[in-house]
Amino acid sequence: MSRTNRSDDPQVHDLLGIGFGPSNLALAIAIREATAGPGRTDSAVFLERQPSFGWHRGMLLDDATMQVSFLKDLVTLRNPTSRFSFLCYLQSRGRLIDFINHKNLFPSRVEFHDYLEWAAAQVDDMVRYGHDVVDVRPVWQDGELDHFEVLAQTGPCSTAPVSYRARNLVLGVGLRPYLPEGIALDTRVWHSRDLLPNLRGLVPSTPSRFVVVGAGQSAAEAVDHLHREFPTAEVCAVFSRYGYSPADDSSFANRIFDPAAVEEFFTAPPQVKAMMLAYHGNTNYSVVDQELIDELYRRVYQEKVRGIERLRILNLSRPMETVRTPDGVRMVVESLVTNEKMVLDADVAVFATGYRPVDPFDLLGEAAQVCLRDDAGRALVDRDYRLRTRPEVRAGIYLQGGGTEHSHGISSSLLSNTAVRAAEILDSIAAHAATAGAVTPMERQPEYAAPGV
């Protein structure tokens, strides 16, 4: 193992966050609020690959709304009086009264992204954008793993990476777009993540056919957007279900996203965890808002009335082959009922096939060797989101926004518990520092204690 102490940043930070999406943004805000007292200083840094803050920019579609209440913002469930709340954002933008009059708990995705950018701008001194983490190395002192060295590429691969050191790592790298086996992205084969930027560069500007693969919210939104924005194009929706399935957003079912549900899931036996994920998968996975389902069905029906069918629902079907052609894409679609095959020549194929968690061990590199795993090879994660490690490890590794569904439940990669999770991680770092006899400036003040935590 590496025993290097070389660093371009001489400070050993209390915390280094890898990735700067909503989860680590919420953590940065919690740190800023905890260290705002007299004589208190920050000792945290966040490394982000993107050149500036951005969260699912490729799906910031017109009229697309959030699927969680604005009250589940970056701070409110942790500190309802925070100046970083969505309501404070609205006040700063001069829209608070207008939003109230709108009588809607669910802001548009464009507006919520603007809120996230607004919040990120207030803690940007803690963030190093344009830093792509390429390695994590354990640093040993007196036989114990004392802290980590993190190497990040900031320019062409030929340049030497820069180095940072920290006693605690918080991995908040989000999810990775998933594609079926054999599918390679290019200028005519897209993942829904890149829908808007790819559309801006599409030539010809008047395509004749799109094919969208998938049955979840992103797939339905892509179908809706393409059908509206390209009034002469045919849009084919391909999925193996009989139809789009509605999301269960009823009040009782939504309790699966409550902070208390994380504790219940974590302490449940393995068979109960599996049962809960199976029972309540329809609150989040491969489901669509009922309003959007109704709208798409209305269009299909009206087109049948007029005898011009541009929106084609190819249900109980699957793509068998997708190949590039000189003018676009050729997809072979097979019926799951009859095994008949249909050939679709399209300008673009959009795969709205979801995301998968990033394997934390891939990111940790050499440092992964000190982490413990369960029988399935997954990370062993404690209730405070800290990875379990070998006894000689004093430094901490925490997971945010992915990689903990098997241990913490369905909301592990969602916004619902972002604010509370940030508080729990910060509490854990302070508690471990106190146990070790260290002094950390990030010990949180009582007024910011998370409710019920």
N, C-alpha and C positions, 0 to 999 in steps of 0.2 A: 504493500500500500504506500501511497505517496505520503511523505512527511515534510512537504514543502511549507515554508512560511512566507514565500514570496508574494507580494501583493502590490498592485498599483495604487490601491487605496489603503493607507496605513491604518485606518480605523478598523477594529473588529466590531461590527454592528451587532446590536442585540438581535436584530431580525433582518433577514433579507427575503423579499418576496420575489418569486419567479413568475412572471406574468402579471398583467395589470388590467384584468377585466373587472366586472362588478364586485366579485368576491374580495380581491385584494384591494380594490378601491375602498370598499367598506372598512377593511382592516386599517388602511392608511388613515381614514377619517377618524376611526376609533383611537388610533395612536395620537393623532393631532389633538383631539379633544382631551385625551388623558395627560398630555404633556404641556397643556396650555397654562399651567400654574406658574407662579414665580419661581425662577431658578431651575425649571425643568426643561430638558432639551430632548430633541428627537435623537434616536439612535437606530434608525431604520432606513432601508433603501429598497426600492422595487425596480426590477429590470424587466423591460417590455420590448418584445421584438418589433412591434409596429413603430412607425415614426411619430405617431401621435395616438391619442386615445381613440378607440373605435370598438364597437360591439355589434356584431352581425350587421354591418353596414349594407351588405348585399341584399338584405331582406327588409330594408326600411321602405316598405311599399306604402303607397298612398292608401289611407283609410285602414291599414292594418293596426289593430289595437293590442295592447298588452293583455295577457291572460291572468295577471295577478293585480290585486288592488294597488293603487298608488300608495296606500299606507304601508305596504311591504317594500318600502324604498330602502335606501342604504343605511338608515339610522333609526327610524321611528320605533321599531320594536325593541331596540336597545336603549334609546334615549329620545323620548317624544319631544323634548325641548331643544333638540339639536338644531343648530343653524344650517345644517346640511340636508334638511328634510326636503321632500318634494314640495311641501307647502311654502317653505322659504324660497325655494327656486321659483315657484309661481309668483310670489310677491316681488322677487327681484326682476322678473320679466314683465310685471304689470298686468298679470292675467289671473290673479287669485279670485277676484269676484266673478270674472267670466267663467272660470273653471267651475266654481260653485254653482253658477246658474246653469251650467251644462248638465248637472245632475248625473254624473257618470263617475263610477269608481275606477274605470279602466281608461287611462290616457292612451293616445295613439303611440305607436312604437317610435315614430319620429320625435314626438315630444319627450318621451321618456329617455331616448338617446340624448337629446339636448340637455336634459337634466343630468345625466351621467357625465357628459362633457363639462357642464357647469361645475359639478362637484369635483371632477378630476383636476380642473384648472386651479382649484384652491389648495391642492396638495401636490402640485407638479414639481415642487422643489425636492420632493422625496422620490421622484421617479426618474429613471434614466431610460428614455425612449431610444429606439434603434439599437437595443442591446439584445442579441440573440444568444441565449445561454447554450454553451457547447459542452461544458463539463462541470462536474461537481467532485471535488477532491476532499477527503477527510484530512484534517490536520491533527496530528497526535502530539501530546505532551505528557511525559511521565507515564506512558502506558495507557493513557485515556484519550478518547477522541474529544478534543476540547472545542473545536469549531470546524467550519467548512471553508474551503476556498472555492469560489465560483468564478468560472471563466466565461466571458461573454465576447462574442464577435461583434464589432461595431462598424466594420467596413468589409471590403473584399476579403475572401478567405485567405488571401496571401498575407494579410496583415496579422500581426500577433494579437491574440485576444487580450482584453483587459481583465483584471483580477479584482475581486471583492472578497471580503471575509466576513463571516457572521456566525454567531453562536446558535442561531435558530433559522431554519429555512421554512418558508411557507410556499408550497407549490399551488399556484392558482392558474394553471395553464389551460383550463377549460376542456372542451371536447374536440375531437378530431372528426372531420367529415368522413362518413362511411360511404363506400362505393361497392357494388357487387363485384365479385371476382371477375377479372378480365377487362374491366372498364377503366380506360385511361382518359383523363381530362385533356381537352384541347380546345381550339377555338369554336368547335361545334358540339362538343360533349361537355356539359357543365354539371357541377353540383349546385343545388339551389342556393348555397351560401354565396355564390358569385353572380346571382341572377342580374341584379341591377347594373353593376359595372360591365358585365359582358354584353348586356343589351345595348348599352351606350356605344359599344364598339362594333355592333353587329352590321355586317354588310351581306346581302342587300338590306336596306332599311324597311323593305316591305316583304317580309318572309311569307311563305304560303302555308307552312305547317310547322307546328311544334309538337313534340312528344314529351309528356311529363310522367315520370315513373315515381310512384309512391302514393300512399293513402293517408298521410298525416296532415297536420296543420300547414306545414310549409308547402307540401305538394298542392293542397287545395288553394292556398294563397297564390302560388305560382300559376296555377290554372286560371284562377280568377283574374289575375293581373294581365296575363298574356291575352286572354280572351277579350278583355276590355281595351287594352292598349293597341292591339293589332286587329282592327275590325274586319279585315279581309282574310285573315289567317285562320286555318283550322287548328284546333287545339285538341290533342288526343291524350286522355288521362288513362294510364295503364296501371292497374293494381290487381292483386290477387283476391281481394275481398269482394263481397257482393256489392257493397256500396261504402261510402264514407261513414265511419262510425262516430257518433257524437261523443264529445268529452263529458264525463260526469263531473259537473261543477256544482253539484248540490251541496247544501250547507253541511250536512253530516259527513259526506265523503271528503269535503275539503279539509276536515280535521286531520287528515293524513299529512297535511303540510304544516300543522301547528308545531311550535317548538317542543311542546310536551310529547308529541308523537315520535320525535327523534329518540328521546329517552326510552319510550316504550319499545320501539323497534330494536334499539341497541341491546336491551336486556332480554328480549324475547328469545326462546329456543330457536335453533336453525329451521325447524319445520314450520314454525309460526312466521318467521321472517319470509320464507318462500311463499307461504299462504298469503301474507299481506301484499307482497309484490304482485302476486297473481290476481288477487281480488281487486286491487286498486290501480292496476296498470292503466285502466281506461280513464284515469284522471289526468294522464299526461302523455302516454305513449301511443303513437299512431291513431290519434283521435283529432277531431275537428270541431270547432265551435258550431253549435246548432244553427246560428244565424247564417253562417257562410254556407253550410250544407243546403239550407233552404234556398239561398240565393242561386247557387249553382243548379239546383234542381229546377228552379223557376226558369232559368235560361234554357236548359235542355228542353223543357216542355214548350216554351214559347217558340223555340226554333223548329220543333216538330210541327207546331201549328202553322208556321209560315212556310214549312217545307224546305228550309235552308238550315242544315245542321252543321254548324261550325264546331260546336262543343261535343266531342264524342267520348263517351265513357266506355272504355274497354275493360269491364270488370271481369273477375275470375280469369285473369290473364297474367302472363308474365313475359318479360323480354328474354328471348333465348339467345339472341345475337345482336350486337351493335357494332357496325363497321363504318368507317369514314368513306365517303364517296367524294368525287371532285367537287360536287355542289353542296354537300351537307353530310347527312347521316342516313344510313339504312338500318332499320331495326326490324328484326323478325320477332313477332309477338305470337305466343302460343296460347290457345284456349285451354284452361285447366279442365274443362268439361269434355270437350270433343277432341282435344289434341290437334285441332286444325291450326294451321299457321297462316298468319297474315303478314305481308311485307309492307312496312311503312317507310316511305322516303320523306325525310323531313329536313328543314333547314337547321334545326337544333334539337338535341335531346337533352332534357333537364332531369337529372337524377336527384329527386328530393327524398333521399333514402336515409336521412338522419345522421346521427353522430355516435361516436363511441368514446368512452373515457380514454385519456392518454395514460399509458402505463407509467406510473411514477418511477418504476425501477429503470425504465429506458432513459428517463431524464436524469436520474441520480448518478448514472455511470458507476465509477468505482465505489462511491458512497453507498450504493445499493447493497453491498456485501455485508453491511452491519445491520440491515433491516431483517425482521422476522416475517415469516409468511405462514399462512394457514395450509391445510392439506390440499387445497385447490391451487396453491401458488399465489394467492392474492395477499396483498399487504394486510398484516395484522394492525388494526387501528384502534386506539383507545377512545373512550367517550369524548375526550377533549380534542379529537382529530389528530392526535400525535401518533406517529408511527412507532410501533414497538421495535426496540433495537436491542442489541447485545448489551450485557451489563456494563461493559467498559466505555459505553457511549454517554457522555454528559450533554452533548449538543442535541438539539431537538429538530425533528422534521415533521411538518404539519401538512395535511392535505386540505385544499379548499376547492370547491366547485367541481368535484369529480373524483372518481376512484374510491368513494366511500359508500356507494349505494348498498353494497352487500353488508355493511356494518351499521350504517346510520339511516338507511331507508331511501324512499323515493324522492325526497326533496334535496338530496345531497348535492345535486348539480343545478338546482333551481334557485330563483331569487327569494323564495318564501322565507328562508331562514338565514339569509345573508347577514343581516344586521346582528342577530343573536349569535351566530357562529363566530363572527369577528370578535365579539365580547368574550366568548368562551376560549378562543385561542389566545387572546391577550391575557386573560386570567391565568391560563395554563403556563404561559411563558413566565409570568411574574411569579407564580407559585414555585416553579422549578428553580428559578433563580434564587428565591428566598431559601429553598431547601439546600441549595448548594452554597449558600452564604454569600452569593453575589448581590450586587446592588444594580438594579435596572431602572432606568428612568421611565420605563413604560408601565410601572405599576399603576393600575387605573384608579381614579378617584371614585369614592362611593356614589356620587350622584350619577355616574354613568353605568351603574350595575344593571345588567340585563334582567328584565322581569322574569321571575320564575327560574332563574339560573343560579 
